[in-house]
Structure formats: C-alpha cells, structure tokens
Amino acid sequence: MLGGDLADFRGGLERLTALVTRLRDAAPVYAIPGNHDLIPGERRVRAAVLAGGGSWLPEMSLEIGNAREIRVDANIRKTVPNGAVRILCAHDPGVWPRARKAGYSLVLAGHLHGLQWVIFRRRGRMFPGAWFWRWNGLRFDEGKSTLIVSRGVSDTFPLRWDCPREVVLCELLPFNQQVA
C-alpha cells in the first residue's frame, strides 16, 4: 500500500510506474493519493500507478481472506459486512481519531505530516514537528486501535535529520493463517 505523495512533479510519473512494476513482482500494490500528488495531477498519478500494474484503492475496498476477515479502505466507512477487521490506508495521520470512532483497528498513514527532522523524542512523539502536528510519531495505540505512520520515501524539500526515508512493510494475514 502506497500512502500518497507518490510524485511531486510530472517528471516523477515514469519513475512511479517503474516502482509499481518492480513492487508488483513481490506483492500486489494498492495506492492512495496525497497532497503532493495534486502538483502533477491526481488523475496522472492514478494513471501511472495503474500503468505499473497497481490498483487505486480509493475506487475500491480490499478484502483479504476466504471469509473476508480483513477489509482495507482508503476512505472512512461507517459499516463493514461480516464484522471484518478494519484497516484504513490514509495519507494524513490526523484522520486517526475519526477512524477510531468508526471502528478501524489499524490506520496506516502515508507519512509524517510534520517536519522530517527530529531533534528529540518524547512519549512516542518526534519533536519539533510534534509541537505543530499531533500525530508526529511512528506509532500510536489507543484502546483497540493502532496508528502506524511512515517517515515517507520522498520530499519536495529533501532536508532530513534523524528521520530516514522508509517503506513500512506489513503482511496482512487472515485469522486462520499463522506466520511461519
């Protein structure tokens, strides 16, 4: 799942298609748009993902398992059939409070919406960005819901300090399968 900000400029669209093509060799690829994708145009970013063999998650919901035990959405939905475990793939981690109220167990956020330089950490939050953005940290847990935030892989302004680029790899398995 690619959590948005996939291409900052039109010149990055070919690279995005190539990336999705390479990722498809390992696993299915689902993508959502981010705010930076408005620069080249969300329609163009979507086309690049589809050209690489990926899927555009805002147009669908992903159901995993024979009994559809896991459901992944790109938009908050009020109800889900069959009592599935609910996962939200979102761009902005600020959506987590609403997602928790809607019953999502896991929210995967596209990237830190805050400064991508870290001077110090406190209680799971990364500063100075956390002074401006509440969910500036890598993981938050409340009740039965977890938020995982990626540090992202790209930047319009590539200045980072103690905040390396990353891809968060999650393997989603139905309840009846065990991890080897």
N, C-alpha and C positions, 0 to 999 in steps of 0.2 A: 504494500500500500504506500503510495507516494502522497505525502500530505500537503501538497501545494507549493507555491513558489518554484515551479518547475523550469521556467525560463524567464529571465529578466528582460531579454531583448529578442527580436526576431531571429538574430543570428544564432541563438541558442536552441532553436527548434529542431534543427538537424541533429544536434548532439543529444537532445532529449529523445528523439526517435531511436537513435543508435543505442542509448542507455536502456530504454524499454526493451528493445530487441535482445540485448545481452541479458537483461534480468529475466526475460521470458524463458531463457534456457534453464534457469534454476527453479522458477515458480511462476504462477500466474501473477500478473501485475494489474493493480487497480489504482487509479489516481483520482485526486480531487484538486480543484483549483485553489490558489492562494492569492493574496492581494497583489503580489508582484506579477502574476500572470495576466493582469489587466494591461500591462505595458505592451506586450506583443499581441494581446487579444486572447481572451479565454477560448474563443472558437478555434483559433490557430493552435493553441496549446492542446486542446482536446484532440484535434486532428493529428498532431504529432504523436500523442500517446496511442491513438488508435492505429496509426501507420506502423508503429513499432510492435503491434500485436497486443497492446494493453486494453483495458476496459476503463470506461469513465464512470466511476462509482456514483456520482450524483444522479445518473439516469437509471439506477437500479439499486437493489439491495442484494447483498451476497449472503447466501445461506450455505452453511457448512455442515456436513454430516448427513447420514441417511435419513434421520428423523428431523433434520434441520435444527440441530441443537444450538447452533451458533448463528447469529444474524449480525451482519455488519452493514451499517448505514452511513451515508455521508450527510444526511440531514436528520435532525431530531424528529422521531415519530412517536406518537402517543402510545400506540399499542402494537404488539407483535403477536402473530398467531403462534400457537403451540408452546407458549411460555419459554421461548428460546433465551439463551444467554445473549445479552445485547451489547454490541460494541459499536462505538461511534468513531469514525475516522474524520477528524475535524482539522481545520488548518489552525485556527486560533484557540489556544488553550483556555481562553476566557469563557468558552461555551460550557466548561465543565459543570458549574453549578446548575445550569438548566438541564444538562444531560443527566446528572444525578437525580434530579427531581422527576425526570421522565423514565427512570429505571435502568439506565445504562450501567453495566458492571465495569466496563473498561472504556476509556476515551483515549485514543491515540491522537496526539496533537502534532501538527506538521512541523512546527519549530518554535523556538523561544520567541515570543513577541516581546522583545526587550533587548537590551544591549547584549551583544555577543562577546563581551569581555567580562571576566569575573575577577574581582579584587578579593572578595571573601564570601564564605558560605555560612548560613545560619539557619538552623531548623529546616533544612531541605531547600531553602531558597538561595538564589545566587544574586549577589549584590555587586554593583549598584543597580542593576536592572530591576530587582525586586522592589526598589523604592517607588518605581513607576508602574510596574506591571505585576499584579498579584501573583500570577502563576508562573513566575520566572524561576524555574527549578526543573529538575528532571523527572521527579515522581512525587505524586501526592496521593494519599489514601484518606478516605473519609467514609465511614460506615462500610457498606459493601461495594464501594465504587473506587476505582483507581484511575488516575490520570498519568499517562506517560508522555513526556514532552521531549521531542528530538531537538538536538542542537542545530540540526539542518546541515546541508551539504554545500550550500552556495550563499553568496552575499552580493548585493549590489555594491556595497562599500566593504571590501574584504579586510576589515580590521578586527582581529580576534585576539583575546588574551585569556589563557586558561579555559578555553571553550572550543575544543577541537571539533572539526566537522565530523558528523557521524551519520550512519544509517542504522536505525534500530531494527533488528530482525526479530520478529515474533512468529512463532509457529502456533497456529490455531488448530487444535485437535478436538474432534467430537468427544463427548464424555466416555464413550465406550472404547476409546483407544488409549493406550498407555505410551508414554515417552520411553524410548529404549535407552 
